[in-house]
Amino acid sequence: MGDQRPTYTPDEAISAIGFGKFQGLVLVYAGFGWISEAMEMMLLSVVGVAVQSEWKLSPSEESLLTSVVMAGTLVGAYFWGTIADAYGRRRGFIGAVTVLSIAGICCAFSPNYILLLVFRSLVGFGVGGNHVFASWFLEFIPTPNRGAWAFLLSIFWSLGTVIEASLSWIVMPTLSWRWLIALSCLPSWIVLLLSGLAPESPRHLCVKGKMEEAHMLLETISIINNATLPPGILVLGRKMNIDQEQSPLLDTSLISSDREKKHSSQTCLSSLFALFSPELVRTTLLVWFLYFANTFSVLGVILLTTEVSNSGSNCSSTTKFLKNAKNNNPYRDSFINSLADLPAVVIPAFIVDKLGRKLTMEITCILSFILLLPLIMHHNEIVSTTLLFGARMFISATFSVTTVYASEVFPTSVRTTGVGSATSIGRIGGIISPLVAVGLVRDCHQAVAIVLFEAVIVLMGFSVALLPFEISGRGLSDTVPLSKEEQLLPSPCHD
């Protein structure tokens, strides 16, 4: 007859526990991971210029310092994503942050340009795994207001950009880029030193069939939060409508340890194939393009902050423009524009659960398009900085919502592979972006550069409209992709 005791799923357990002290600690830990990534990304707009001046690099050699980081993240994002799905979220982000910490210090002591390129590419490889922090964090969060809590994590990314911009403003005029790189590694070392305290995701444990271990972890979380688990037995899901033996999306709890190791090694490929299943292929391709377009646009606006004003002195014959360019302080402008990342997170946090992920992304796309458009023409420093501030705010907001959507829409068993592969595709946009934001602007083709960015933003808006469904207010899927029929069903964990 089987066991007739009541059962509960990981989603129901996490909803019963609620958001408490434990999730707060997880938020802070994952937040430091995002701070380290943000600081490394902000370095891209500072290190290239400083190294170019010291080592007399050509414009192409300077751009390559940015491109190798993006190339490293392209490989790292997919690699660490598949590792996290196959062997655990902890192994994924601990491995990534280890590479990032060591490579970052090596960059500070690089004796020549070639070694700096090698170490910067390894930094990118480590940074590529930081997306695992977001998936890991969301797997501890109950469904209600999950979007708002996800944006709280994004605040740490914004905080990282502000910290890095502040460091640049303080360190660069008095010390050197080596000091800046070394100080920028501190958050990643903090994450590495505290990694022994970080637990595995209970959802991942369930998907891997480790129900007893998952139950013990959920009990610990409930004690810390002064909450109570639902009565009964922890099960993976209510419906087992797929072949547990053949599906790449599900691990059963009856596999032996030897078979589990073999299964984990196969997951790296099978989870990628699962992204192209009939239920997920459309979402996968659209999310991939959104990551490409967002990375291209966000990095482009960051680089434009220092390039647009400089282009005025090189490309305009206006005396007033020359005067403004001479008084330009790129570190100050970078700091001012980094502040745009704070409202970029706060504003969507208040509306994303009310308006939904898709509508929020559409609104921010439109606003960023409007603010970038005037930069087709040259303006003085104040106008350019103001327009870039607003454009960066709304493009960053679009990217923040995109990362939340991606972390929610993919099932637990392929979540980090889905987000990791999307991040990898996004880094292709990051590799191309310097060629547009730096190359074209320095060659006095600012209007062409802005038109290209605007075209990408328009395509981004169309892609958002084509996303197959809205994820807001639904519980996270663990094994079975959301189908159109499932969208009409109420979430079992959401009132």
VOZA-498445 format. One record per residue (C-alpha): residue in one letter; x, y, z. Coordinates in steps of 0.05 Angstrom, whole numbers, plus 32768, in hexadecimal, padded with zeros to 4 digits. Example, Ala and Ser with C-alpha at 12.3 -4.5 7.8 and 13.67 -1.06 7.14 Angstrom:
A80F67FA6809C
S81117FEB808F
//
This chain:
M800080008000
G803B802F800B
D80478064803F
Q8007808C804B
R802680C28074
P801E810A805B
T80548127802F
Y8070816B8020
T809D81867FE9
P80DC81B17FEF
D80B381ED7FD8
E807F81E1800E
A80B581D88043
I80D882198031
S8096823E802F
A808482238074
I80C882388090
G80C2827E8072
F80F882B3806B
G811E82BA80AC
K816282BF80CC
F817F828580A4
Q816C82A48060
G818982E68078
L81CC82C58083
V81C882A28040
L81B782E68020
V81F58307803E
Y822382CE802A
A820982CC7FE2
G820B83187FE2
F825683187FED
G825C82EA7FB1
W8237831C7F87
I826083567FA3
S829F83337F8B
E8283832A7F45
A826B83727F40
M82AF838D7F56
E82D283637F21
M82A2837B7EEB
M82AC83C47EFF
L82F783BA7EFB
L82EF83B17EB0
S82E383FB7EA6
V8320840F7ED0
V835883DC7EC9
G835C83E07E7D
V8367842B7E7C
A839A84297EB5
V83C283EF7E98
Q83C0840F7E53
S83E0844E7E6F
E841684287E96
W842983F57E61
K8419841F7E23
L83E783ED7E07
S83C283F67DC5
P837683FF7DC5
S836D83B77DB0
E839A839E7DE7
E837383C77E1A
S833183AC7E01
L834D83657E06
L8354836D7E51
T830883727E55
S82FA833E7E20
V832483077E41
V82FD83107E82
M82BC83077E5B
A82D882CB7E37
G82EB82AC7E7A
T82A582B87E95
L8287829A7E56
V82AA82587E65
G82A4825D7EB0
A8259826C7EB3
Y8247822C7E8F
F827D82027EB1
W826A82167EF9
G822082127EE9
T822581C97ED3
I825281BA7F0F
A821E81D87F3E
D81E681AF7F1F
A820E816E7F1F
Y823581737F61
G821381A87F8A
R820B81F37F90
R824181F87FC5
R827681D67F9A
G826282037F61
F826B82467F83
I82A582317FB0
G82CC82197F73
A82BD82597F4E
V82CF82887F86
T831082627F93
V8327826E7F4C
L831082B77F50
S833582C57F91
I837882A77F7C
A837682C37F35
G836483087F4F
I83A2830C7F7B
C83CD82F27F42
C83B3832B7F16
A83CD835E7F49
F841383417F43
S841483377EF7
P8459834B7EDC
N844383547E94
Y8408835B7E65
I840583117E4F
L840182F67E96
L83CE832B7EA8
L83A283127E6E
V83A882CB7E87
F839682DC7ECF
R835D830A7EBA
S834082D17E90
L834482A47ECE
V832182DB7EF6
G82EA82D97EC2
F82E6828D7EC8
G82DB82947F13
V82AA82CE7F0C
G828282A37EDC
G826C82767F16
N825082AD7F41
H820A82A47F23
V820682647F4D
F81FE82917F8B
A81BB82AB7F70
S819E82667F61
W81B7824D7FA4
F819782877FC9
L815482827FA5
E814F82387FB7
F8148824C8000
I811282817FF4
P80C782767FFA
T809A82887FBE
P807782C67FD9
N80A083057FCA
R80D882DB7FAE
G80E583107F79
A80EF83467FAD
W8120831A7FD5
A8146830B7F95
F814E83557F89
L816A835D7FCF
L81A2832F7FB9
S81AC835B7F7C
I81B783967FAA
F81F983767FBD
W820E83777F74
S81FD83C17F72
L822283CC7FB3
G825F83AA7F94
T825F83DA7F59
V825C84167F87
I829483FA7FB3
E82C083EE7F76
A82B284337F5A
S82C384527F9D
L830384297FA2
S831784407F5C
W830B84887F6E
I833584827FAE
V836C84517F99
M837C84627F50
P839284AB7F5A
T83C284987F93
L83D6844F7F8B
S83D284227F4E
W83A583F17F2A
R83C983B87F4D
W83B083D07F90
L836A83D77F74
I836983907F5A
A838483747F9C
L835083997FC6
S831983837F96
C8327833B7FA8
L831483427FF1
P82CA832F7FEA
S82DB82EF7FC5
W830D82DB7FFC
I82D782E88031
V82A882BA800B
L82DE82858006
L82F082888050
L82A782818065
S8296824A8033
G829982138067
L825A82318088
A823082328048
P81FD81F98043
E81E881D48004
S81A581E57FE4
P816D81B88000
R814B81B97FBC
H818B819F7F9B
L819181697FD0
C814A81537FC2
V815481517F77
K819281277F82
G816A80F67FAC
K818B81097FEF
M814881108012
E816181018059
E819981358053
A816881688036
H8137815A806F
M816E816480A4
L818281A68084
L813981BE8081
E813181AC80CA
T816E81D580DB
I8154821080B4
S8110820C80D7
I8132820B811B
I815B8249810A
N811D826C80F1
N80F18255812B
A80C2823480F9
T80A481EF80F0
L80A881C080B5
P806781A38099
P8055815F80B5
G80668121808D
I809D810A805E
L80C781358030
V80BC81237FE6
L80D681417FA7
G809381527F88
R804981427F85
K804981297F3E
M807B80F77F22
N806280F87EDA
I80A680EC7EB9
D80D280B07EB4
Q810180B77EF0
E813280877ED1
Q813A80AB7E8E
S812C80F47E9B
P816881237E9E
L813F81517ECB
L813781237F06
D816380FA7F34
T814180C37F5C
S814E80B47FA5
L815A806A7F98
I819D806F7F74
S81DB80517F94
S8218807D7FA4
D823F80617F69
R8206806D7F39
E81FC80B27F56
K824480C57F45
K823A80AC7EFE
H81F980D17EF9
S821981127F11
S824F810E7EDB
Q821981037EA6
T81F0813E7EBF
C822181717EA1
L8209815D7E5C
S81C381457E6A
S81B081857E8E
L81C581AD7E51
F819C81817E24
A8161818B7E53
L816381D57E46
F814F81C57DFE
S811481997E11
P80D281AE7DF1
E80BC81CE7E33
L80FB81F87E3C
V811A82067DF8
R80F482477DEA
T810282627E30
T814B824D7E2B
L815882717DE9
L813482B07DFE
V815782B37E42
W819A82A87E1F
F818D82E47DF2
L8177830F7E2C
Y81B883007E51
F81DF83117E11
A81BA83527E07
N81BC83677E4F
T820683597E59
F8216837D7E17
S81ED83B97E2C
V820183BE7E76
L824C83B77E69
G824583E77E2E
V8226841D7E5A
I825C84137E8F
L8293841B7E5B
L826F84567E3A
T8274847B7E7C
T82BE84887E71
E82BF84867E25
V828784B87E12
S82A684F47E34
N82EC84E37E19
S82CF84DC7DD3
G82B785247DD7
S82FE853E7DDD
N831685137DA4
C82DC85197D74
S82BD855E7D80
S82DA85A07D6B
T82B185C67D9E
T82DC85EC7DCF
K82A985E47E06
F82AB85997DFD
L82F785997E03
K82F285BF7E44
N82BF858E7E60
A82EA85537E4C
K8328856E7E6E
N830285767EAE
N82E585307EA9
N82F585007EE2
P82E884B87ECA
Y82EB849A7F10
R82B984CC7F2A
D828B84C07EEF
S829284757EF9
F827F847D7F43
I824284A87F32
N822984777EFE
S8235843C7F2C
L8201845A7F5B
A81CE844B7F24
D81D284027F36
L81B0840F7F7A
P816D84297F5F
A817483F67F28
V816783C17F5D
V813A83E67F8D
I810683FE7F5A
P80F883B97F3B
A80F683997F80
F80B783C17F8F
I809283B17F4E
V80AC836E7F35
D807C83437F5F
K804283717F4E
L804C837D7F04
G8070833C7EF6
R80B6832D7EDA
K80A583387E91
L8081837B7E96
T80B783967EC4
M80EC83837E91
E80C583A47E59
I80BE83E67E7F
T810883EA7E91
C811B83D97E48
I80F184137E2E
L810D84447E60
S815584317E52
F814984397E07
I812D847F7E11
L816884967E3C
L819E847B7E0E
L8180849A7DCF
P819884E27DDA
L81E084C97DDE
I81E084C07D92
M81F785087D95
H823085247DBF
H821E85487DFF
N824485697E37
E825C85417E73
I8220854F7EA0
V81EC853A7E6C
S821484FC7E56
T821F84E57E9E
T81D584F07EAF
L81BC84C97E72
L81ED84907E7E
F81D9848E7EC8
G819084857EB5
A819E84547E7D
R81CB842A7EAA
M8196842A7EE0
F815F840D7EB4
I818B83DD7E8C
S81A783C27ECD
A816083BC7EE7
T814D83937EA9
F818983667EB5
S8177835D7EFE
V813183467EED
T814D83197EB6
T817B82F57EE8
V814182EC7F18
Y811482D17EE0
A814A82A07EC9
S815882867F0F
E810D82797F18
V80F9825D7ED5
F812A82237ED0
P811D81E47EFA
T814B81D67F36
S816C819B7F13
V818581C87EDA
R817F820D7EF9
T81C9821E7EFE
T81D781FF7EBA
G81A0822A7E9C
V81B7826A7EBE
G820082587EB2
S81F7824B7E67
A81D0828C7E62
T820782B17E86
S823A82937E55
I821282AC7E1A
G820D82EF7E3C
R825982F37E40
I825C82F17DF4
G823783337DF8
G826B834A7E2B
I82A483387DFB
I8284835F7DC2
S826E839B7DEC
P82B483BB7DF4
L82BD83BA7DA9
V827F83E67DA4
A828484117DE2
V82CF841C7DDE
G82E3840F7D96
L82AC84357D72
V82A9846F7DA3
R82F4847A7DA1
D82F184797D55
C82BE84B27D58
H828284867D48
Q825A84927D87
A821884967D62
V822384527D42
A823484347D86
I81F484507DA6
V81C984377D6C
L81E583F17D75
F81D683F27DBF
E818F840C7DB1
A818383D57D7E
V819783A07DB1
I816883BE7DE5
V812E83BC7DB4
L813C83727DA5
M814083677DF0
G80FA83847DF8
F80DE83567DC2
S80FF83197DE3
V80DF83297E26
A809B832C7E04
L80A782E77DE5
L80B882C57E28
P8085828D7E2D
F806A829B7E72
E806C82C67EB0
I808F82A67EEC
S807A82D87F21
G805582BA7F5D
R806482717F4D
G808C823F7F74
L80CF82287F59
S80CC81EA7F2D
D80FB81B37F44
T80F8817F7F0D
V80C3818B7ED8
P80C681CA7EAC
L808881F67EB0
S805981E77E78
K802282147E5E
E7FEF81E97E81
E801481EF7EC4
Q8011823B7EBF
L7FC682377ECA
L7FCE820F7F0A
P7FD582357F4C
S8017822E7F70
P801081FC7FAB
C803B822A7FD5
H801E826F7FC5
D7FE0828F7FE2
//
